């Protein structure tokens, strides 16, 4: 069993994935699913991180900072 693991030669055996996944059929759906996953992860991270406020999200701190300063007497 371990001989199979340690005798792995990528140059000789990496073509085998294309025997299972035909790129003519599966390349576009795989790329689209990766794109959708990336968009969802970014949406999640921007919703829970302070960067969402930086890019124009509403927050109480942003409205306080936007208030005009009182005039000096």
N, C-alpha and C positions, 0 to 999 in steps of 0.2 A: 504494500500500500504506500509506504513512504518512498519507495523507489520511484513510483509514478509522480510524486510531488517534486522530488529533487531532480528528476530527469526531465523536467518541463523545459522545452525549448520554444520560446515564443515565435521565433522566426519560422519554425516548422509547423506550429499548431494553431496559430491565431486565425487562420482562415476558416476554422471550423464553425465559428459563430455564424458565418454567412450561409452555412448549410442548414441552419435552423431559421435564421431571419433573412428572408429574401428582401434586399434593399429596394427592389422595384415595387414591392407591396408595402413594406413597413417603414421605410425611411421618413416619409412625410408625416405619418401619424406619430412616430417617435419624436420628431423635431417639434411638432405642434404641442405634444404633451409636455415636453421640456419647457417650451415657451410659456404655456399656461401655468405650469408649476412655478416658474420663475416669477411671473406676474403675481401669483397668489402669495408667494413668500414675501415679495417686496411690499405688497399691500398690507400684509400682516405686520411686518416690521415697521412700516411707516405709521401704522395705527397705534402701536404700543410704545413707540420710542419718541424721544423729544424732537427728532428730526421732522416729524409731521408738523409740529408748530413752526419750525423754521421755514418750511416750504409753503406756509400760508394757512395752516390749520388754525382754528379759533381756540383761544384759551384765555383765562382770566389775566394771566401775566401779560399777554400780548395787548389786551385792551388797556391795562393800567399803564403800560409803557407808551401807548399811543396817545394818552391823554395829554393835553397841553400843560406845560409847566406854568405855575402861577407867576404873574408879572412882579418884578421887583418894585418896591415902593420908592 
